[in-house]
């Protein structure tokens, strides 16, 4: 294979790699948007429930599990109460 042919093939492969990265980025963005669209209504409902459960449980602050908590005076997991109230308010 000549140097020119190798160079041409190299450019073609670079273009294909760039196109693949762009498509991957677009798919990831689309998946992220779909995930937000599908979870937003549930999260909106849960937010009100978390507020009620937190107030009823007399806690000063409530975190999502994904949040990193550096210190907590005492652990108080409200998850089961939130799930129970959600199920009561929004039965399937």
C-alpha positions in Angstrom: 0.0 0.0 0.0 1.4 3.4 -1.0 2.0 6.2 1.5 -0.8 8.2 -0.1 -3.2 5.3 0.2 -2.2 4.8 3.9 -2.7 8.5 4.5 -6.1 8.4 2.8 -7.1 5.4 4.9 -5.9 7.1 8.1 -8.0 10.2 7.4 -11.0 8.0 6.6 -10.6 6.1 9.9 -10.2 9.4 11.8 -13.4 10.7 10.2 -15.2 7.5 11.2 -13.9 7.8 14.8 -15.0 11.4 15.0 -18.5 10.5 13.7 -18.8 7.6 16.1 -17.8 9.9 19.1 -20.4 12.4 17.9 -23.1 9.8 17.6 -22.2 8.4 21.0 -22.4 11.9 22.5 -25.8 12.5 20.9 -27.2 9.2 22.1 -26.0 9.9 25.7 -27.6 13.3 25.6 -30.8 11.8 24.3 -30.8 9.1 27.0 -30.2 11.7 29.7 -33.1 13.9 28.4 -35.4 10.8 28.3 -34.4 9.9 31.8 -35.1 13.4 33.1 -38.5 13.5 31.3 -39.5 10.1 32.8 -38.3 10.7 36.3 -39.3 14.4 36.8 -43.0 13.7 37.5 -42.1 11.1 40.1 -39.5 13.3 41.7 -42.0 16.2 41.9 -44.4 13.9 43.8 -41.7 12.6 46.1 -40.4 16.1 46.9 -43.7 17.0 48.6 -43.8 13.7 50.5 -40.2 14.1 51.7 -41.1 17.6 52.9 -44.1 16.3 54.9 -42.2 13.2 56.3 -39.2 15.4 57.2 -41.4 17.9 59.1 -43.4 15.2 60.8 -40.1 13.5 61.8 -38.7 16.8 63.2 -35.5 16.6 61.3 -33.4 19.7 60.5 -32.1 18.7 57.1 -32.8 15.9 54.6 -30.4 14.6 52.0 -30.6 12.5 48.9 -28.7 9.2 49.1 -26.5 10.4 46.3 -25.3 13.4 48.4 -22.1 13.0 50.4 -22.7 13.6 54.1 -19.6 14.6 55.9 -21.1 14.6 59.4 -24.4 13.8 60.9 -25.3 14.0 64.6 -27.5 10.9 64.4 -28.6 8.9 61.4 -32.3 9.0 60.7 -33.3 7.2 57.6 -36.7 8.4 56.3 -36.8 6.3 53.2 -39.4 3.7 54.4 -41.7 6.5 55.5 -41.4 8.3 52.2 -42.1 5.1 50.2 -45.1 4.2 52.4 -46.6 7.7 52.1 -45.9 7.7 48.3 -47.7 4.4 47.9 -50.6 5.6 49.9 -50.9 8.9 47.9 -50.2 7.4 44.5 -51.4 3.8 44.4 -50.8 2.0 41.1 
